[in-house]
Amino acid sequence: MNNNRLSKRWFKRAPLVAVVGAALVVLSACSASTPKATPTASTKALVIGISLSLTGDFADPGTAVKKGYELWADTVNAKGGVLGRQVVLKIVDDLSSPTQVVTNYQNLITRDKVDLVFGPFSSLLTVPASQVADRYKYAFIESAGGGPKVFAQKLGNLFFIQPGPIVKQGDVFADYILALPAAQRPKTAAYPSLDDPFAQPIAANIQARFEAAGIKTVYSGTYPAETPDLTPIMTKAIASKPDVIVSGTQSLDAYQQVKALIQLHYNPKWLYMSNGANSPVEFPSKVGAANTEGVFSSGDWFPSSTATGSADFIKAYIAKYGGDATGIDNSSVEAYAAGQVLELVAAKTGKVDNATIISTLHSGTWATLLGNLSWDAIGEPQGSYLLVQWQKGKLVPVYPAAIAQSAPEAPKPNWAG
């Protein structure tokens, strides 16, 4: 969701229903008609360089991404590696800084001479990082940077491992609202958003659709990431008592928004948050479990999915990290799926070099935990997301109806305080 993101929380999306490729078995090629390549054993490790936000504003989702990458590496190595090569992840901290992420990928590629790279967290860091990878003709498989500015670069080496571009993440909430009978729809809306290439476009896209449908905008504004207190922003956002608040958020500001709304004693009928609210662990821990009820977000995977492969993934995750299925952040799932895509290319082509990855992923459909993924020429995925909501302490898919495990809850219950 997550852009970023998608950031990312345990789920997200819609062609999702057909879905999940086997996570802990040797992955097949894209279609039954494509013969498997025979792996060639090698003693040389396959080194993958990754810059992640382990500190700074994106530390929570960055850590979740790290878990997904590492779980995939453990899993594939237990099966013999990729084409017989054991995977070694070289992960460095970018401090949530666009400047540091450039330095990190420059060093990983030119100094450390890693074989491949995976992407960082957030569109803010993905844009400059992908430019470095493109300069050196490295494939850029990335699971958490899908804002418009990422694809505006029109890079042929980039592949966003989520069902759809981030700007489309909020479409499922707009679809839900606009499918309501006219008399039940919100009449007014507010759009407080972080000045971020992942978060703000999601809110702006929903705003355009709501305004076209006659839902009046009573507030629309952005705030910088350095804003220490969002109470003044939220005071402006709720001044006209909007029926629905659509928040373009990352993680820390999402928590701040909720705390400000509680402090201001304002409870909208609907509250959608692009990111932060879709973290099954961090969101309740930061805002209070009793304050999550009724909050909407977007997702692409959910623990109760019965799709093939989900049960094995969950078992492996819990064995490595503990907890239960409801604590799996979707950023971890998306990062794991990035590794799956690499495996699929290797299985289909018998190669795992950058040029092969780039040329191969521009066609076909690729079965992962997120469903069947495919990309256009600039790395935009061609699927869509699902709507999730906090109900009785859990995030559950509520829309579209084909994947819903519960009906959407509206109006939102009052804050617990």
Secondary structure by P-SEA (a helix, b strand, c coil): cccccccccccccccccccccccccccccccccccccbbbbbcccbbbbbbccccccaaaaaaaaaaaaaaaaaaaaaacccccbbbbbbcccccccaaaaaaaaaaacccccccccccccccaaaaaaaaaaaaacccccccccccccccccccccccccccccccccaaaaaaaaaacccccccccbbbbbccccccaaaaaaaaaaaaaaccccccccccccccccaaaaaaaaacccccbbbbbcccaaaaaaaaaaaaacccccbbbbccccccccaaaaaacccccccccccccccccccccaaaaaaaaaaaccccccccccaaaaaaaaaaaaaaaaaaacccccaaaaaaaacbbbbbccccbbbbccccccccbbbbbbbcccbbbbcccccccccccccccccccc
